[in-house]
Amino acid sequence: MPDIKLFFTPGACSLAPHILLHETNLDFTPLLIKPNGLEVDFPSDYKALNPKMRVPVIVVDGEVVTEVPAICTLISQLSPNNKIMGATPLETVRIYEWLNYLSGTVHAAGFGLLFRPWRWTVSGDEEVHVGIKEKARENIRAAFELIEGRLTEESTFALGDELTAVDAFLYPLYRWAVVSAFDLVPYPKLGSLIRRLEGRESVRIVLEKEGLERVTEL
Ligand SMILES: N[C@@H](CCC(=O)N[C@@H](CS)C(=O)NCC(=O)O)C(=O)O
């Protein structure tokens, strides 16, 4: 049995691997990194673990891995019978296509700008930050529109009838849109997907462990 540790912050993108570790029934130790408002209270020795100073980090038998798509891949490799990274080579390609978009565009160029605009300009001017946040909201709306267009009513999950890493990553992104007061009415298929995810045991356990409430109606 591999020794698996997951460093997470409640409600952060670390929700994605946290959910997948429960979906795959792998034994692991969750290690809490406390939030402090918009910042995160990283312990003083965290920089040695992840010089990028971000969650999630997974450590498997001493091997440190960062970045959500890489961590999802590792979890999938530790549980070869699951289909979280796709059942066929083409499905795996499609999953990377999604994960790259969710990580690079929706997370970084959307919520990254919205939550911490000061990191994207040398200006300390509050008005500049407000402008960046407005642009971030525009980026997020455009991304959600694209995602909504890719989902189908016939499929249980984003890419068909099996839960994949894409669903697990969509979950924190949708939660952030809820807490950021986005109008989510224009994305009914995405909303239904999130409701189905919140009905799963893995998500219910993770929400309880992270001390979070569900964001859809029962
Ligand atoms: N590209 C990274 C992004 C990681 C990231 O930005 N994590 C956030 C939480 S969602 C974080 O650690 N934020 C703390 C900070 O930005 O100071 C990944 O996919 O893991």
The ligand as an ORCA input file, in Angstrom:
! r2SCAN-3c Opt
* xyz 0 1
  N      -2.044     25.565    -10.985
  C      -2.142     25.151     -9.610
  C      -2.951     26.186     -8.856
  C      -2.880     25.978     -7.375
  C      -3.546     27.121     -6.625
  O      -3.599     28.270     -7.102
  N      -4.039     26.815     -5.437
  C      -4.670     27.813     -4.620
  C      -5.904     27.252     -3.938
  S      -7.194     26.949     -5.106
  C      -3.706     28.286     -3.541
  O      -2.924     27.521     -3.028
  N      -3.806     29.556     -3.205
  C      -2.994     30.163     -2.204
  C      -2.366     31.405     -2.749
  O      -2.603     31.712     -3.933
  O      -1.663     32.055     -1.989
  C      -2.774     23.777     -9.522
  O      -3.422     23.326    -10.476
  O      -2.587     23.083     -8.515
*
